[in-house]
Amino acid sequence: MPEVVAKRLAPLASSLLLILCQGDANAESSISSDAAGAVVSAYVQALQSGDTETLMQLAGGELLARRSTLWRRPGYSQILAATYAADIPQIERVASLAGEEVSVDVRLVMDGEGVSKRYIVAELPSGLRVVDERLVAAGD
């Protein structure tokens, strides 16, 4: 099982390394690209493993308010793991947004089908947290 997880995370690790090598692409925000990428990487890994405790630690703001009840439901961690386990994540883009937020676009490939999700990372009193996630429309 660890070999399978390592194989699936290799593309995400490569993407994160690319971002780290490029440096901080986010000059307007105090949140560095590598820090935002690391938070999103951990969040996606938690989705893949169905680790709802970690998701609740990494989420904040409205996202945590919307999802915490769902994440606490018995058996939901298995649903997450079954949904995301086959994903092969790859960070596509990190960009600053208005204010102290950074968007991290991640491409997920499931059964040959690709979908891009945008994770919004913000600095909260509790630290860097994923505060929103949404599908990215084609060409966005």
C-alpha positions as CSV (number, residue, x, y, z in Angstrom):
1,M,0.0,0.0,0.0
2,P,2.8,2.6,0.8
3,E,4.3,1.9,-2.7
4,V,0.9,2.7,-4.3
5,V,0.6,5.9,-2.4
6,A,4.1,7.0,-3.2
7,K,3.6,6.3,-6.9
8,R,0.4,8.4,-6.9
9,L,2.0,11.3,-5.0
10,A,5.2,11.4,-7.2
11,P,3.6,13.8,-9.8
12,L,2.4,16.1,-7.0
13,A,5.9,16.1,-5.4
14,S,7.4,16.9,-8.8
15,S,5.1,19.8,-9.3
16,L,5.8,21.1,-5.8
17,L,9.5,20.9,-6.5
18,L,9.0,22.9,-9.7
19,I,7.2,25.6,-7.7
20,L,10.0,25.6,-5.1
21,C,12.6,26.0,-7.7
22,Q,10.8,28.8,-9.4
23,G,10.7,30.7,-6.1
24,D,7.9,32.9,-4.8
25,A,5.5,33.6,-7.7
26,N,3.4,35.6,-5.3
27,A,5.0,39.0,-4.7
28,E,1.8,40.7,-3.5
29,S,1.0,38.3,-0.7
30,S,3.0,37.3,2.4
31,I,2.1,33.7,1.7
32,S,4.8,32.0,-0.3
33,S,4.1,29.7,-3.2
34,D,5.9,26.8,-1.6
35,A,4.0,27.2,1.7
36,A,0.6,27.4,-0.1
37,G,1.6,24.4,-2.3
38,A,2.6,22.4,0.8
39,V,-0.8,23.0,2.5
40,V,-2.7,22.0,-0.6
41,S,-0.5,18.9,-1.1
42,A,-1.3,17.8,2.5
43,Y,-5.0,18.5,1.9
44,V,-5.1,16.5,-1.3
45,Q,-3.2,13.6,0.4
46,A,-5.8,13.7,3.2
47,L,-8.6,13.5,0.7
48,Q,-6.9,10.5,-1.0
49,S,-6.5,8.7,2.3
50,G,-9.9,9.7,3.7
51,D,-8.1,11.4,6.7
52,T,-11.0,13.6,7.9
53,E,-9.1,14.7,11.0
54,T,-6.3,16.2,8.9
55,L,-8.8,17.8,6.6
56,M,-10.4,19.5,9.6
57,Q,-7.0,20.8,10.7
58,L,-6.1,22.1,7.2
59,A,-9.4,23.7,6.4
60,G,-10.6,27.0,7.7
61,G,-13.2,29.7,7.3
62,E,-16.3,28.9,5.3
63,L,-14.9,25.7,3.9
64,L,-14.5,24.3,7.4
65,A,-17.9,25.5,8.4
66,R,-19.5,23.8,5.4
67,R,-17.6,20.5,5.5
68,S,-17.0,19.7,9.2
69,T,-20.4,18.1,9.8
70,L,-20.0,16.0,6.6
71,W,-16.4,15.0,7.5
72,R,-17.6,13.9,11.0
73,R,-20.1,11.4,9.6
74,P,-19.3,7.8,10.3
75,G,-18.1,6.1,7.1
76,Y,-17.4,9.3,5.2
77,S,-13.7,8.8,5.3
78,Q,-14.1,5.6,3.3
79,I,-16.2,7.5,0.8
80,L,-13.5,10.1,0.4
81,A,-10.8,7.5,0.0
82,A,-12.8,5.6,-2.6
83,T,-13.5,8.8,-4.5
84,Y,-10.0,10.3,-4.5
85,A,-7.7,7.2,-4.1
86,A,-7.2,6.8,-7.9
87,D,-6.4,10.5,-8.4
88,I,-2.9,11.4,-9.7
89,P,-2.5,15.0,-8.5
90,Q,-0.4,17.6,-10.2
91,I,0.0,21.3,-9.2
92,E,-0.6,23.4,-12.3
93,R,-0.5,26.9,-11.1
94,V,0.0,29.1,-8.0
95,A,-1.2,32.7,-8.1
96,S,-1.9,35.5,-5.7
97,L,-5.4,36.8,-5.2
98,A,-6.7,40.1,-3.8
99,G,-5.8,40.4,-0.2
100,E,-3.9,37.7,1.7
101,E,-4.9,34.7,-0.4
102,V,-3.2,32.4,-2.8
103,S,-4.9,30.1,-5.3
104,V,-3.4,26.7,-6.1
105,D,-4.7,24.9,-9.1
106,V,-4.4,21.1,-9.0
107,R,-5.1,18.7,-11.9
108,L,-6.6,15.4,-10.7
109,V,-6.7,12.5,-13.1
110,M,-9.2,9.8,-12.3
111,D,-9.7,6.8,-14.6
112,G,-8.2,8.7,-17.5
113,E,-10.5,11.7,-17.0
114,G,-8.9,15.0,-15.8
115,V,-10.4,17.6,-13.7
116,S,-8.8,20.8,-12.3
117,K,-9.6,22.1,-8.8
118,R,-8.7,25.4,-7.4
119,Y,-7.8,25.5,-3.7
120,I,-7.7,28.9,-2.0
121,V,-5.2,29.2,0.8
122,A,-5.4,32.1,3.4
123,E,-3.5,33.1,6.5
124,L,-5.8,32.8,9.4
125,P,-5.0,33.2,13.1
126,S,-4.6,29.4,13.3
127,G,-2.1,29.4,10.4
128,L,-2.3,28.7,6.7
129,R,-5.6,27.0,5.8
130,V,-7.5,25.9,2.7
131,V,-10.6,28.2,2.8
132,D,-12.3,27.3,-0.4
133,E,-12.1,24.7,-3.2
134,R,-13.9,24.7,-6.5
135,L,-13.7,23.2,-10.0
136,V,-11.8,25.2,-12.5
137,A,-13.7,25.9,-15.7
138,A,-11.9,25.1,-19.0
139,G,-9.8,28.1,-20.1
140,D,-10.0,29.7,-16.6
